[in-house]
Amino acid sequence: MAGTSTSTFEPDQSGVFHALVGRIARGETSAFRDLYARLGPAVDECARATLSRSEDVDAVVCSTFVELRWLARFHLGDDTDVRAWVIGIAGRRAGDRQCRCVDRDVLEIFGDCHDQYSRLALEQVLAQPAPRSASRSPRRL
């Protein structure tokens, strides 16, 4: 199929993603869990493309979804590609993390607090421990 980058056909889920973000904006944790389940592996894959340490990948995944939950309150246009928006957040966070990783001392001092907060915030919404990078199965959406 022309323009398709994956070997299997995947239906367009943009309407589903938009509806989930709208529900997240209204505070529905089940919608957040659903979007996390659908896009978590893609966010993990994006972070893994930039970062080599599992701890850094996990931190990017957690902080991406914490940011997404906060930003969901703001209007997304009907033409917004939600998947690209989420991957864009992850890519920016991975890039920031990569720059900070050059100075591990700075990351150790300031990064740990942010990482712990992001993980706790994500786990609170998921109502379960956030999966670690090694346990997320890659899945293209």
Backbone as CSV, one residue per row, in Angstrom:
resi,resn,N_x,N_y,N_z,CA_x,CA_y,CA_z,C_x,C_y,C_z
1,MET,0.833,-1.165,0.000,0.000,0.000,0.000,0.886,1.240,0.000
2,ALA,0.648,2.163,-0.877,1.483,3.358,-0.979,1.333,4.226,0.255
3,GLY,2.474,4.740,0.758,2.457,5.623,1.901,2.364,4.928,3.243
4,THR,2.300,3.628,3.262,2.213,2.888,4.511,3.605,2.434,4.919
5,SER,3.995,2.763,6.159,5.342,2.436,6.611,5.409,1.150,7.405
6,THR,4.285,0.600,7.799,4.299,-0.643,8.562,3.862,-1.790,7.679
7,SER,4.210,-2.978,8.108,3.891,-4.143,7.294,2.435,-4.580,7.447
8,THR,1.768,-4.139,8.494,0.372,-4.502,8.676,-0.486,-3.253,8.582
9,PHE,-1.679,-3.410,8.065,-2.589,-2.277,7.941,-3.170,-1.952,9.312
10,GLU,-3.138,-0.669,9.638,-3.722,-0.217,10.892,-4.731,0.876,10.574
11,PRO,-5.956,0.714,11.031,-6.982,1.710,10.715,-6.650,3.058,11.354
12,ASP,-7.130,4.111,10.730,-6.953,5.461,11.254,-7.708,5.567,12.578
13,GLN,-6.975,5.901,13.626,-7.585,6.009,14.943,-7.669,7.454,15.423
14,SER,-7.516,8.416,14.510,-7.475,9.816,14.926,-8.755,10.234,15.651
15,GLY,-9.895,9.761,15.206,-11.151,10.094,15.883,-11.197,9.540,17.296
16,VAL,-10.704,8.326,17.445,-10.657,7.698,18.770,-9.718,8.483,19.675
17,PHE,-8.541,8.835,19.152,-7.572,9.579,19.950,-8.129,10.939,20.367
18,HIS,-8.797,11.634,19.449,-9.400,12.930,19.772,-10.444,12.785,20.867
19,ALA,-11.287,11.782,20.747,-12.317,11.559,21.764,-11.685,11.268,23.123
20,LEU,-10.620,10.484,23.126,-9.948,10.166,24.394,-9.346,11.422,25.029
21,VAL,-8.709,12.263,24.228,-8.123,13.494,24.769,-9.234,14.390,25.336
22,GLY,-10.359,14.468,24.660,-11.488,15.242,25.183,-11.970,14.720,26.522
23,ARG,-12.035,13.417,26.639,-12.457,12.801,27.902,-11.403,13.003,28.986
24,ILE,-10.125,12.946,28.602,-9.042,13.204,29.560,-9.166,14.638,30.076
25,ALA,-9.479,15.574,29.188,-9.640,16.980,29.579,-10.761,17.141,30.606
26,ARG,-11.749,16.268,30.544,-12.854,16.309,31.502,-12.554,15.501,32.764
27,GLY,-11.343,14.951,32.843,-10.926,14.257,34.056,-11.217,12.769,34.099
28,GLU,-11.553,12.174,32.978,-11.869,10.739,32.957,-10.586,9.908,32.946
29,THR,-10.309,9.272,34.067,-9.073,8.495,34.168,-9.107,7.252,33.275
30,SER,-10.278,6.708,33.020,-10.339,5.527,32.146,-9.882,5.885,30.734
31,ALA,-10.188,7.101,30.281,-9.738,7.547,28.958,-8.227,7.707,28.940
32,PHE,-7.677,8.221,30.035,-6.227,8.364,30.136,-5.555,6.989,30.066
33,ARG,-6.091,6.044,30.804,-5.528,4.686,30.795,-5.592,4.081,29.397
34,ASP,-6.693,4.318,28.714,-6.859,3.787,27.360,-5.839,4.406,26.406
35,LEU,-5.684,5.729,26.445,-4.716,6.383,25.566,-3.292,5.951,25.906
36,TYR,-3.015,5.789,27.193,-1.700,5.306,27.612,-1.439,3.909,27.035
37,ALA,-2.425,3.041,27.120,-2.267,1.678,26.589,-2.054,1.699,25.075
38,ARG,-2.733,2.596,24.386,-2.626,2.660,22.934,-1.328,3.315,22.456
39,LEU,-0.880,4.370,23.147,0.275,5.133,22.665,1.550,4.925,23.485
40,GLY,1.443,4.282,24.637,2.635,4.039,25.471,3.765,3.346,24.719
41,PRO,3.483,2.275,23.996,4.560,1.609,23.255,5.216,2.505,22.198
42,ALA,4.432,3.348,21.533,4.995,4.249,20.516,5.862,5.325,21.176
43,VAL,5.435,5.818,22.342,6.227,6.805,23.081,7.526,6.156,23.550
44,ASP,7.443,4.936,24.028,8.625,4.189,24.448,9.601,4.041,23.284
45,GLU,9.080,3.681,22.123,9.904,3.499,20.926,10.582,4.810,20.520
46,CYS,9.842,5.902,20.607,10.396,7.216,20.281,11.541,7.571,21.229
47,ALA,11.336,7.361,22.514,12.377,7.675,23.502,13.590,6.767,23.320
48,ARG,13.341,5.506,23.027,14.427,4.532,22.846,15.285,4.875,21.620
49,ALA,14.697,5.542,20.636,15.460,5.927,19.436,16.517,6.974,19.770
50,THR,16.315,7.728,20.845,17.243,8.789,21.232,18.100,8.406,22.428
51,LEU,17.535,7.647,23.354,18.192,7.361,24.633,18.544,5.892,24.756
52,SER,19.662,5.602,25.401,20.088,4.210,25.523,19.781,3.602,26.892
53,ARG,19.696,4.418,27.901,19.455,3.889,29.252,17.961,3.707,29.505
54,SER,17.590,2.536,30.005,16.178,2.249,30.299,15.590,3.244,31.279
55,GLU,16.395,3.677,32.247,15.905,4.645,33.239,15.497,5.951,32.556
56,ASP,16.280,6.373,31.565,15.967,7.602,30.843,14.715,7.424,29.987
57,VAL,14.590,6.274,29.352,13.405,5.987,28.535,12.161,6.004,29.421
58,ASP,12.229,5.343,30.569,11.094,5.318,31.495,10.716,6.721,31.937
59,ALA,11.725,7.538,32.243,11.461,8.907,32.692,10.762,9.705,31.598
60,VAL,11.170,9.526,30.352,10.541,10.245,29.239,9.104,9.778,29.055
61,VAL,8.863,8.489,29.130,7.498,7.973,28.966,6.594,8.540,30.058
62,CYS,7.039,8.468,31.297,6.219,8.978,32.404,5.948,10.467,32.252
63,SER,6.985,11.249,32.011,6.801,12.701,31.940,5.979,13.106,30.712
64,THR,6.070,12.346,29.628,5.254,12.636,28.444,3.776,12.520,28.774
65,PHE,3.395,11.457,29.462,1.979,11.261,29.761,1.479,12.188,30.864
66,VAL,2.343,12.575,31.789,1.954,13.575,32.785,1.701,14.910,32.082
67,GLU,2.583,15.274,31.146,2.392,16.514,30.387,1.133,16.435,29.534
68,LEU,0.910,15.315,28.882,-0.281,15.131,28.055,-1.538,15.340,28.891
69,ARG,-1.558,14.789,30.088,-2.742,14.925,30.945,-2.993,16.391,31.274
70,TRP,-1.945,17.128,31.537,-2.093,18.538,31.849,-2.536,19.322,30.615
71,LEU,-1.915,19.062,29.473,-2.221,19.807,28.248,-3.584,19.461,27.654
72,ALA,-4.136,18.327,28.016,-5.430,17.910,27.466,-6.532,18.912,27.792
73,ARG,-6.344,19.707,28.816,-7.355,20.700,29.196,-7.485,21.812,28.165
74,PHE,-6.470,21.963,27.334,-6.476,23.032,26.348,-7.011,22.501,25.025
75,HIS,-7.611,23.357,24.266,-8.273,22.955,23.024,-7.287,22.370,22.008
76,LEU,-7.662,21.238,21.464,-6.962,20.655,20.322,-7.855,20.858,19.114
77,GLY,-7.300,21.388,18.058,-8.085,21.560,16.842,-8.503,20.219,16.266
78,ASP,-9.589,20.228,15.521,-10.094,18.992,14.920,-9.091,18.353,13.975
79,ASP,-8.199,19.178,13.417,-7.227,18.642,12.468,-5.909,18.231,13.133
80,THR,-5.845,18.324,14.461,-4.630,17.932,15.173,-4.453,16.416,15.111
81,ASP,-3.271,15.990,14.728,-2.918,14.574,14.741,-2.447,14.252,16.156
82,VAL,-3.318,13.661,16.950,-3.039,13.419,18.370,-1.810,12.539,18.542
83,ARG,-1.693,11.505,17.723,-0.531,10.616,17.840,0.761,11.393,17.589
84,ALA,0.781,12.223,16.560,1.968,13.025,16.255,2.238,14.033,17.371
85,TRP,1.185,14.590,17.950,1.320,15.534,19.055,1.990,14.859,20.252
86,VAL,1.520,13.662,20.597,2.082,12.928,21.731,3.525,12.518,21.438
87,ILE,3.796,12.019,20.253,5.159,11.629,19.881,6.063,12.859,19.865
88,GLY,5.518,14.004,19.462,6.291,15.244,19.499,6.702,15.628,20.914
89,ILE,5.779,15.465,21.863,6.110,15.721,23.271,7.226,14.788,23.705
90,ALA,7.089,13.515,23.368,8.107,12.521,23.757,9.451,12.842,23.120
91,GLY,9.440,13.211,21.841,10.688,13.542,21.158,11.392,14.729,21.792
92,ARG,10.604,15.761,22.155,11.192,16.928,22.817,11.770,16.549,24.170
93,ARG,11.021,15.751,24.922,11.500,15.342,26.245,12.739,14.448,26.136
94,ALA,12.770,13.575,25.145,13.951,12.723,24.946,15.160,13.570,24.559
95,GLY,14.954,14.559,23.694,16.045,15.448,23.310,16.572,16.240,24.492
96,ASP,15.646,16.753,25.321,16.063,17.471,26.530,16.845,16.545,27.454
97,ARG,16.351,15.346,27.564,17.003,14.362,28.450,18.397,14.032,27.925
98,GLN,18.525,13.886,26.620,19.822,13.572,26.025,20.820,14.689,26.311
99,CYS,20.392,15.932,26.207,21.285,17.059,26.512,21.680,17.052,27.975
100,ARG,20.717,16.765,28.851,21.014,16.735,30.282,21.907,15.558,30.635
101,CYS,21.832,14.483,29.837,22.627,13.303,30.150,24.112,13.552,29.957
102,VAL,24.457,14.590,29.233,25.863,14.927,29.051,26.475,15.252,30.403
103,ASP,25.701,15.880,31.272,26.164,16.206,32.611,25.368,15.369,33.611
104,ARG,25.830,14.172,33.864,25.129,13.233,34.739,24.973,13.782,36.157
105,ASP,25.935,14.627,36.621,25.819,15.189,37.965,24.570,16.053,38.088
106,VAL,24.312,16.876,37.076,23.117,17.723,37.083,21.874,16.848,37.064
107,LEU,21.877,15.819,36.239,20.734,14.916,36.157,20.491,14.232,37.495
108,GLU,21.555,13.797,38.150,21.403,13.113,39.438,20.796,14.045,40.482
109,ILE,21.186,15.306,40.480,20.700,16.242,41.494,19.253,16.650,41.227
110,PHE,18.955,17.065,39.987,17.645,17.630,39.685,16.694,16.648,39.005
111,GLY,17.232,15.731,38.243,16.386,14.825,37.475,15.634,13.837,38.325
112,ASP,16.240,13.340,39.374,15.594,12.329,40.199,14.275,12.805,40.784
113,CYS,14.234,14.044,41.267,12.994,14.571,41.848,11.894,14.631,40.794
114,HIS,12.233,15.143,39.625,11.248,15.236,38.545,10.810,13.850,38.103
115,ASP,11.763,12.934,37.967,11.437,11.573,37.543,10.508,10.896,38.543
116,GLN,10.798,11.052,39.824,9.967,10.428,40.853,8.562,11.028,40.858
117,TYR,8.488,12.345,40.710,7.174,12.987,40.659,6.376,12.472,39.457
118,SER,7.001,12.436,38.289,6.311,11.985,37.075,5.819,10.563,37.221
119,ARG,6.662,9.685,37.761,6.265,8.284,37.943,5.095,8.191,38.921
120,LEU,5.175,8.895,40.052,4.090,8.848,41.036,2.791,9.408,40.469
121,ALA,2.882,10.507,39.723,1.687,11.101,39.128,1.057,10.148,38.113
122,LEU,1.881,9.515,37.288,1.368,8.567,36.299,0.742,7.361,36.982
123,GLU,1.407,6.832,37.983,0.882,5.654,38.678,-0.425,5.961,39.403
124,GLN,-0.559,7.185,39.893,-1.797,7.565,40.554,-2.963,7.517,39.569
125,VAL,-2.767,8.018,38.367,-3.841,8.022,37.378,-4.091,6.610,36.845
126,LEU,-3.019,5.860,36.616,-3.177,4.487,36.112,-3.750,3.554,37.175
127,ALA,-3.627,3.948,38.439,-4.053,3.130,39.579,-3.300,1.805,39.631
128,GLN,-2.061,1.859,39.151,-1.181,0.687,39.191,0.235,1.159,38.900
129,PRO,1.222,0.350,39.206,2.596,0.757,38.876,2.762,0.948,37.366
130,ALA,3.465,2.004,37.001,3.743,2.239,35.580,4.711,1.175,35.086
131,PRO,4.428,0.584,33.937,5.332,-0.444,33.418,6.717,0.140,33.141
132,ARG,7.716,-0.647,33.376,9.082,-0.244,33.054,9.308,-0.491,31.575
133,SER,10.311,0.141,31.047,10.591,0.099,29.608,10.680,-1.328,29.082
134,ALA,11.310,-2.195,29.807,11.507,-3.568,29.314,10.197,-4.333,29.220
135,SER,9.158,-3.904,29.955,7.910,-4.672,29.949,6.884,-4.131,28.956
136,ARG,7.165,-2.983,28.336,6.252,-2.455,27.316,6.571,-3.142,26.004
137,SER,5.552,-3.692,25.396,5.801,-4.342,24.105,5.657,-3.327,22.994
138,PRO,6.615,-3.296,22.069,6.506,-2.341,20.964,5.289,-2.652,20.104
139,ARG,4.578,-1.596,19.758,3.373,-1.742,18.961,3.180,-0.471,18.186
140,ARG,3.041,-0.588,16.904,2.861,0.608,16.069,1.383,0.944,15.963
141,LEU,1.098,2.248,16.053,-0.293,2.718,15.896,-0.339,3.757,14.826
